[in-house]
């Protein structure tokens, strides 16, 4: 069995690390470069960097921040926000990222996923899905709808149908963010995570709601996720990556040990 991955998520606005609740009320909480290095030293498996207002503002990612983070860490690094073309992907990869994460632009132009996979390989293409729970209807039979532009625009697109299409187009993994759970520290949306993980064969990263190591354990077992994103849990110092991994290992969840991780 493959080891489960623990992935700190760096939401960045105007070049600064930020955190909100349910995609609102974001506060400045520090330097993303320093945070990336801290989590690298603690034994994170990967780092995810999102420029959270790039798509809404119609601009590209702050590549200088990407370059600075890439210089400080030696683990896989995924970058998203405002990536709308193969040229954007290339620029981010050349800045030091191993993976690009496409979200709003891929929903508006699904062929972007195919183009990216053809140019750089499926392993480099992550599709971010921002999902909101809604009353089921014919267009949204699962009761989970895709929302784009940082939670601002509902797309009348069923999350499970979109996940299957992303896989067919060549996505290497899906980062699944529950808008309802985001920043609440009340736990991941397990029903959503499990439903998507059972729909596709590619890895699914659970995102949104981690407030304790127990929440990660549930996402990685009951939710069938291959990895779990963490933000508030580590940003506010409630737990370190090492403490989270120690707990998971003690519960029989296979993770790469944090001790001597980079030696």
C-alpha positions in Angstrom: 0.0 0.0 0.0 1.3 3.4 -0.9 2.0 5.8 2.0 -0.5 8.5 2.6 0.7 12.0 2.0 0.4 15.1 4.3 0.4 18.3 2.3 0.4 21.8 3.9 -1.6 24.3 1.8 -0.3 27.8 1.4 -3.1 30.2 0.3 -1.3 33.3 -0.9 -2.8 36.8 -1.6 -0.7 39.7 -2.7 2.4 37.6 -2.0 1.4 36.9 1.6 0.2 33.8 3.4 -3.5 34.1 4.2 -6.3 32.0 5.8 -10.0 32.4 5.8 -13.2 30.4 6.6 -15.4 29.1 3.8 -13.5 31.2 1.3 -14.1 34.5 3.2 -12.6 36.7 5.9 -9.0 36.0 4.9 -6.3 37.3 7.3 -2.6 37.8 6.7 -0.7 35.2 8.7 2.8 35.5 7.5 5.5 34.8 4.8 4.7 31.8 2.5 8.4 31.2 1.9 9.2 30.9 5.6 6.1 28.7 6.1 7.1 26.4 3.2 10.6 25.9 4.6 9.2 25.2 8.1 6.8 22.5 6.9 9.6 21.0 4.7 11.8 20.8 7.8 9.0 19.2 9.8 8.6 16.4 7.2 5.8 17.4 4.8 5.4 15.2 1.8 4.5 18.0 -0.6 3.6 21.6 -0.5 0.6 23.2 -2.3 0.7 26.9 -3.2 -2.5 28.7 -4.3 -2.6 32.3 -5.5 -6.2 32.6 -4.3 -7.2 35.8 -6.2 -5.3 35.3 -9.5 -8.3 33.8 -11.4 -10.8 36.3 -10.0 -8.5 39.2 -10.8 -7.7 37.9 -14.2 -3.9 37.9 -13.7 -1.0 35.4 -13.6 0.6 33.9 -10.5 3.3 35.8 -8.6 6.1 33.8 -10.1 8.7 35.4 -7.9 7.1 33.9 -4.8 7.0 30.5 -6.5 10.8 30.8 -7.3 11.6 31.7 -3.7 9.7 28.8 -2.3 11.2 26.3 -4.8 14.7 27.5 -3.7 14.0 26.6 -0.1 12.5 23.1 -0.4 13.3 19.8 -2.0 9.9 18.0 -2.1 7.2 18.1 -4.7 5.6 21.5 -5.0 2.2 22.1 -6.6 1.1 25.6 -7.7 -2.3 26.9 -8.7 -4.2 30.1 -9.3 -4.7 31.9 -12.6 -3.2 29.1 -14.7 -5.2 29.3 -18.0 -2.9 28.1 -20.7 0.0 25.7 -21.5 2.3 28.7 -21.5 1.2 29.5 -17.9 1.9 25.9 -16.9 5.3 26.0 -18.5 6.2 29.3 -16.7 5.2 27.8 -13.3 7.1 24.6 -13.9 10.2 26.6 -15.0 9.9 28.6 -11.8 10.4 25.5 -9.8 7.1 23.7 -9.3 6.8 20.0 -10.0 3.0 20.2 -10.6 0.5 22.7 -11.7 -3.1 22.9 -10.3 -5.8 24.1 -12.6 -9.3 24.9 -11.4 -11.5 27.6 -12.8 -9.8 27.7 -16.2 -10.2 24.0 -16.6 -13.9 24.1 -15.9 -14.3 26.9 -18.5 -12.0 25.1 -20.9 -11.7 21.4 -20.1 -9.3 20.8 -23.0 -6.7 22.6 -21.0 -6.3 19.4 -18.9 -5.7 17.3 -22.1 -3.2 19.9 -23.4 -1.3 20.1 -20.1 -1.1 16.3 -19.8 0.1 16.0 -23.4 2.8 18.7 -22.9 4.1 17.8 -19.4 2.6 14.4 -18.5 -0.4 13.5 -16.4 1.8 13.4 -13.2 2.3 17.2 -13.5 -1.4 18.0 -13.8 -3.6 18.4 -10.7 -7.2 19.5 -11.0 -8.5 21.5 -8.1 -12.2 21.2 -7.5 -14.0 23.7 -5.3 -17.3 22.0 -4.3 -20.5 23.2 -2.5 -23.2 21.0 -1.1 -26.6 21.9 -2.7 -30.0 20.2 -2.9 -29.9 17.4 -5.4 -31.5 18.2 -8.8 -31.4 16.6 -12.2 -28.2 18.5 -13.2 -26.6 17.8 -9.8 -27.7 14.3 -8.8 -24.9 13.9 -6.2 -25.9 17.1 -4.4 -22.4 18.5 -4.9 -21.8 21.4 -7.3 -18.6 22.7 -8.8 -18.0 26.4 -8.0 -15.3 28.5 -9.6 -13.5 31.9 -9.1 -12.8 31.4 -5.4 -16.4 30.2 -4.5 -18.1 33.1 -6.4 -19.6 31.4 -9.5 -21.8 28.2 -9.4 -21.4 26.2 -12.6 -24.5 23.8 -12.7 -21.9 21.0 -12.9 -22.0 17.9 -10.8 -18.8 17.2 -8.9 -18.7 13.5 -9.5 -19.3 13.9 -13.3 -16.6 16.5 -13.4 -14.1 14.3 -11.5 -14.7 11.5 -14.0 -14.2 13.8 -17.0 -11.0 15.2 -15.5 -9.6 11.7 -15.2 -10.6 10.9 -18.8 -8.9 14.1 -20.0 -5.6 13.1 -18.4 -5.5 14.6 -14.9 -2.9 12.9 -12.7 -4.8 13.7 -9.4 -7.6 15.7 -8.0 -7.4 18.1 -5.1 -11.0 18.1 -3.7 -11.9 21.2 -1.6 -15.2 21.4 0.3 -16.2 25.0 0.5 -18.6 24.1 3.3 -15.8 22.6 5.5 -13.0 25.1 4.5 -11.3 26.7 7.5 -13.9 25.4 9.9 -11.5 22.9 11.7 -14.6 20.7 12.1 -13.3 17.9 9.8 -13.3 17.0 6.2 -16.4 16.4 4.1 -16.1 12.6 4.2 -19.1 11.7 2.1 -17.9 14.0 -0.7 -14.3 12.7 -0.4 -15.3 9.1 -0.5 -17.7 9.6 -3.4 -15.1 11.2 -5.6 -12.4 8.7 -4.6 -14.8 5.8 -5.5 -15.6 7.5 -8.9 -12.0 7.9 -10.2 -8.9 5.7 -10.1 -6.4 8.6 -9.8 -5.3 9.9 -6.3 -7.7 12.2 -4.5 -6.4 14.8 -2.0 -8.9 15.7 0.7 -9.0 19.4 1.4 -11.0 21.7 3.7 -11.8 21.3 7.4 -8.8 19.7 9.2 -8.7 20.7 12.8 -7.1 17.6 14.4 -5.0 14.6 13.5 -8.2 12.5 13.9 -9.8 14.4 11.1 -6.9 13.4 8.8 -7.2 9.8 9.8 -10.9 9.7 8.9 -10.2 11.4 5.5 -7.4 8.9 4.7 -9.4 5.8 5.8 -13.2 6.4 5.8 -12.9 9.1 3.0 -10.5 6.9 1.0 -8.3 9.9 0.2 -4.7 9.3 -0.9 -3.5 12.5 0.7 -4.8 15.2 3.0 -4.3 19.0 2.8 -3.7 20.9 6.1 -3.8 24.6 6.7 -5.1 26.1 10.0 -4.0 23.0 11.9 -0.3 23.7 11.1 -0.4 27.5 10.3 -1.7 28.3 13.9 0.7 25.8 15.5 -2.0 23.4 16.8 0.0 20.5 15.6 3.3 20.0 13.7 3.6 17.8 10.7 5.7 15.4 12.8 3.0 15.2 15.5 0.3 14.5 12.8 2.4 11.7 11.2 3.2 10.1 14.6 -0.5 10.0 15.4 -1.4 8.5 12.0 1.4 5.9 12.2 0.2 4.9 15.7 -3.3 4.3 14.3 -1.9 2.0 11.6 -2.1 4.5 8.8 1.0 4.2 6.6 2.9 7.4 6.3 6.5 8.3 5.5 8.2 9.0 8.9 9.0 12.7 9.6 12.2 11.8 11.5 15.3 12.2 9.4 12.9 12.9 6.6 15.3 14.8 4.4 18.6 13.1 5.3 
